[in-house]
Amino acid sequence: MAYVIGNDCIACGTCIDECPVGAISEGDIYSINPDACTECGTCADVCPNEAISLP
């Protein structure tokens, strides 16, 4: 089960550079490609808004 980015995302960009597999895409609210996500949790750890979690 891949991590997901919720509506609390402020598109700050903190998570993008931290993802080791490049699974995060930019947008008004960022998104995580579930096929690429390895569930490492790095993105959730660095998110300042706690907008990233497991479903």
N, C-alpha and C positions, 0 to 999 in steps of 0.2 A: 504494500500500500504506500503510495507516494505522498510526500508532504504536499500541502495545499496552502495557498496564500489567500487570506480572507479579506473582507471589506475594510479592515483596519489598515491595510497597506497604504502608505503615503508615497510610494514610488521614490524612495530616497536613494536607492541603488546600492545600499550596503550589502545586500545578499548576493547580488550578481557576481561580484568578483570573488566571493568566498566559495561558490559552488564548484567543486572539483571536476564535475562532468559537464558543466555548461547547460544545465537543464532549465535555467530561469530565463524568461523572456521579458523584455521591457514593455510597458504600456501604462495606461492610466492607473491600473492595478496590475502589478506584475503577475506572471503565471509560471507554473512549474510543469514541465513536460513529464507526465507520469511514466512514460516509457523510458526516459533517460534518468530519472531520479533513482539514486541508489539508497535512499533513506538514511543518509549519514547524519542528518540533523544539523549540519553546520549552518545552514541558512537560518533555521529557527533560533540557533544559539546567538547569532549576531543581529537579528532583527530588533531594532530599538522600539518597535511598536507591538511586539509579540503577536504579529499578524500571521505567522507561519506555524502550522501545526499538522499533526497527523489527523486524518479524518476520523 
